[in-house]
Amino acid sequence: MISVQAWSDAHLLWDFQQMHHEPRPCSVGVGLGSHDLGVADVTADLYRRGMMPLIVFTGATSRTTRERMPRGEAEHYRERALELGVPADAVLVEPNARNTGENIRFSRSLLAERGVDVSSVLLVSKPYEERRAHATARKLWPEVEFVSASAPMTLAEYVDSIQDTRLVLDMLVGAQQRLLIYPEQGFMIRQEIPESVAAAYDRLCGEGFTSRLVPTS
């Protein structure tokens, strides 16, 4: 049973981890691979709305996607986008990235190899990965403007789609930890963390929502 306090704290993290950008036309869209095919759905919708002329789907497989996406996250995303009406020549696949930093670096290299001029990127991710992805992208590709996007869902709607409340809260806590520790390691830009968000993170850790934390020692 999830306590009222934990649910309230999770809402604080959910809201903070989104960038609250308004989608606008960009040079290219980059869909970050994960277990969530909804990222491909959002990217395809943005393409149909004229937000970008070209899409890069990036991602290999991970322990959470190996069985569900055996051909790789990026390839499954591409297949989904084609089902939704995106033309094949508007989609590039980057099949090797295994973390957010590689998503950005490998997508950048692929676009450079193809001679695509990039001044802005519509960066599409899971809702709770927006801030982490944005901070990583700004560190690794600083000359480009990034606009973040994800499925417009409430926390309750996302939990309902995953059907595992504890897992979602664990993922929120894991994403927040990375925002705290990765700037020190040079993986992303540093951001100010509101005291209320930091306190919510500490309380959730104290309640045991820690399965997605990375070791720090």
C-alpha positions as CSV (number, residue, x, y, z in Angstrom):
1,M,0.0,0.0,0.0
2,I,1.4,3.4,-1.0
3,S,1.1,6.0,1.7
4,V,-0.6,9.4,1.1
5,Q,2.7,11.1,1.8
6,A,4.5,8.9,-0.7
7,W,1.9,9.6,-3.4
8,S,2.2,13.4,-2.7
9,D,6.0,13.2,-2.9
10,A,5.8,11.3,-6.2
11,H,3.6,14.0,-7.7
12,L,6.3,16.6,-6.8
13,L,9.0,14.5,-8.5
14,W,6.7,13.9,-11.5
15,D,6.0,17.6,-12.0
16,F,9.7,18.6,-11.6
17,Q,11.0,16.0,-13.9
18,Q,9.0,17.4,-16.8
19,M,10.3,20.5,-18.6
20,H,6.8,21.9,-19.5
21,H,8.0,23.0,-22.9
22,E,5.5,23.9,-25.7
23,P,6.3,21.8,-28.8
24,R,7.5,23.9,-31.7
25,P,9.0,23.1,-35.1
26,C,12.6,21.8,-34.9
27,S,15.3,20.6,-37.3
28,V,14.8,17.0,-36.2
29,G,13.0,14.9,-33.7
30,V,14.9,12.4,-31.5
31,G,12.9,9.6,-29.8
32,L,14.8,8.1,-26.9
33,G,14.5,4.3,-26.7
34,S,12.9,2.6,-23.6
35,H,10.3,0.1,-22.7
36,D,7.6,2.5,-23.5
37,L,6.3,2.5,-27.1
38,G,4.3,5.6,-26.2
39,V,7.5,7.5,-27.0
40,A,7.1,6.4,-30.6
41,D,3.5,7.3,-30.6
42,V,4.2,10.9,-29.4
43,T,7.0,11.3,-31.9
44,A,4.8,10.1,-34.8
45,D,2.1,12.5,-33.7
46,L,4.5,15.4,-33.6
47,Y,5.8,14.5,-37.0
48,R,2.2,14.5,-38.4
49,R,1.7,17.9,-36.8
50,G,4.6,19.3,-38.8
51,M,7.0,19.7,-35.9
52,M,10.0,18.1,-37.7
53,P,10.8,16.8,-41.2
54,L,13.0,13.9,-39.9
55,I,13.0,11.5,-36.9
56,V,15.9,9.6,-35.3
57,F,14.9,6.7,-33.0
58,T,17.8,5.7,-30.8
59,G,18.3,2.7,-28.6
60,A,19.6,-0.9,-28.4
61,T,18.1,-3.2,-25.8
62,S,18.3,-3.4,-22.0
63,R,17.3,-6.0,-19.4
64,T,13.8,-4.5,-19.3
65,T,13.3,-4.4,-23.1
66,R,15.2,-7.5,-24.3
67,E,12.1,-9.8,-24.4
68,R,9.6,-7.2,-25.4
69,M,11.7,-5.5,-28.1
70,P,14.1,-8.2,-29.4
71,R,15.0,-6.3,-32.6
72,G,16.1,-3.3,-30.5
73,E,14.2,-0.3,-29.1
74,A,14.9,2.0,-32.0
75,E,13.7,-0.6,-34.6
76,H,10.5,-1.3,-32.7
77,Y,9.9,2.4,-32.5
78,R,10.5,2.8,-36.2
79,E,8.0,0.0,-36.9
80,R,5.4,1.6,-34.7
81,A,5.9,5.0,-36.3
82,L,5.4,3.5,-39.8
83,E,2.2,1.8,-38.6
84,L,1.0,5.3,-37.5
85,G,1.6,6.7,-41.0
86,V,5.1,8.1,-40.8
87,P,6.9,7.6,-44.2
88,A,9.9,5.3,-44.0
89,D,12.2,7.9,-45.6
90,A,11.5,10.2,-42.7
91,V,12.9,7.9,-40.0
92,L,16.5,7.1,-39.2
93,V,17.5,4.3,-36.8
94,E,20.4,4.5,-34.3
95,P,20.5,0.9,-32.9
96,N,23.5,0.9,-30.5
97,A,22.8,3.4,-27.7
98,R,22.5,1.9,-24.2
99,N,22.1,5.0,-22.1
100,T,20.9,8.6,-22.4
101,G,24.4,9.9,-23.1
102,E,24.9,7.5,-25.9
103,N,21.4,8.3,-27.3
104,I,22.5,11.9,-27.7
105,R,26.1,11.3,-28.9
106,F,25.2,8.5,-31.4
107,S,22.2,10.4,-32.8
108,R,24.4,13.5,-33.2
109,S,27.0,11.4,-35.1
110,L,24.4,9.7,-37.3
111,L,22.9,13.1,-38.3
112,A,26.3,14.5,-39.1
113,E,27.1,11.4,-41.2
114,R,23.9,12.0,-43.2
115,G,24.7,15.7,-43.6
116,V,21.7,16.9,-41.7
117,D,22.0,20.5,-40.5
118,V,20.7,20.6,-36.9
119,S,20.0,23.8,-35.0
120,S,17.1,22.5,-32.8
121,V,16.0,19.1,-31.6
122,L,12.5,18.0,-30.4
123,L,13.6,15.5,-27.7
124,V,10.9,12.9,-27.0
125,S,11.1,10.7,-23.9
126,K,9.0,9.2,-21.2
127,P,7.4,11.9,-19.1
128,Y,9.6,11.4,-16.0
129,E,12.8,11.4,-18.2
130,E,12.3,14.8,-19.8
131,R,14.5,16.8,-17.4
132,R,17.2,14.2,-17.3
133,A,17.3,13.9,-21.1
134,H,17.3,17.6,-21.5
135,A,20.2,18.2,-19.1
136,T,22.2,15.4,-20.7
137,A,21.6,16.8,-24.2
138,R,22.6,20.3,-23.2
139,K,25.9,19.0,-21.8
140,L,26.8,16.8,-24.8
141,W,25.4,19.0,-27.7
142,P,25.5,22.6,-26.3
143,E,25.2,24.4,-29.6
144,V,21.8,23.0,-30.3
145,E,18.5,24.1,-28.8
146,F,16.4,21.3,-27.2
147,V,12.7,21.3,-26.8
148,S,11.4,18.5,-24.6
149,A,8.2,16.5,-25.2
150,S,6.5,13.4,-23.9
151,A,3.0,12.0,-23.6
152,P,0.7,14.5,-21.9
153,M,-0.3,12.2,-19.0
154,T,-0.9,12.7,-15.3
155,L,1.0,10.5,-12.8
156,A,-2.1,8.5,-12.2
157,E,-2.6,7.9,-15.9
158,Y,1.0,6.8,-16.3
159,V,0.7,4.4,-13.3
160,D,-2.4,3.0,-14.8
161,S,-0.6,2.4,-18.2
162,I,2.3,0.6,-16.5
163,Q,0.1,-1.3,-14.0
164,D,2.8,-1.2,-11.2
165,T,2.7,1.7,-8.8
166,R,5.8,0.8,-6.9
167,L,7.8,0.4,-10.0
168,V,6.8,3.8,-11.3
169,L,7.7,5.4,-7.9
170,D,11.0,3.6,-8.0
171,M,11.7,5.0,-11.5
172,L,10.8,8.5,-10.4
173,V,13.3,8.2,-7.5
174,G,16.0,6.8,-9.8
175,A,15.5,9.6,-12.3
176,Q,15.8,12.2,-9.5
177,Q,18.9,10.6,-8.1
178,R,20.6,10.9,-11.5
179,L,19.7,14.6,-11.6
180,L,21.5,15.0,-8.3
181,I,24.7,12.9,-8.9
182,Y,25.3,12.9,-12.7
183,P,26.4,16.6,-13.0
184,E,29.3,15.8,-10.6
185,Q,30.3,13.0,-13.0
186,G,30.1,15.2,-16.1
187,F,27.1,13.5,-17.6
188,M,24.7,16.4,-17.6
189,I,24.5,20.1,-16.7
190,R,23.8,21.1,-13.2
191,Q,20.3,22.2,-12.3
192,E,18.8,23.9,-9.2
193,I,16.7,21.4,-7.2
194,P,13.9,23.0,-5.2
195,E,14.1,22.2,-1.5
196,S,10.6,20.7,-1.7
197,V,11.7,18.2,-4.4
198,A,14.8,17.3,-2.5
199,A,12.8,16.6,0.6
200,A,10.3,14.5,-1.3
201,Y,13.1,12.5,-2.8
202,D,14.7,11.9,0.6
203,R,11.3,10.7,2.0
204,L,10.7,8.3,-0.9
205,C,14.2,6.9,-0.4
206,G,13.4,6.4,3.3
207,E,10.2,4.6,2.4
208,G,12.2,2.1,0.3
209,F,11.5,3.2,-3.3
210,T,15.1,2.5,-4.2
211,S,15.3,-0.3,-6.7
212,R,16.3,2.0,-9.6
213,L,19.1,3.9,-7.7
214,V,22.6,3.5,-9.0
215,P,25.5,2.7,-6.6
216,T,27.3,5.8,-5.4
217,S,30.3,4.2,-3.7
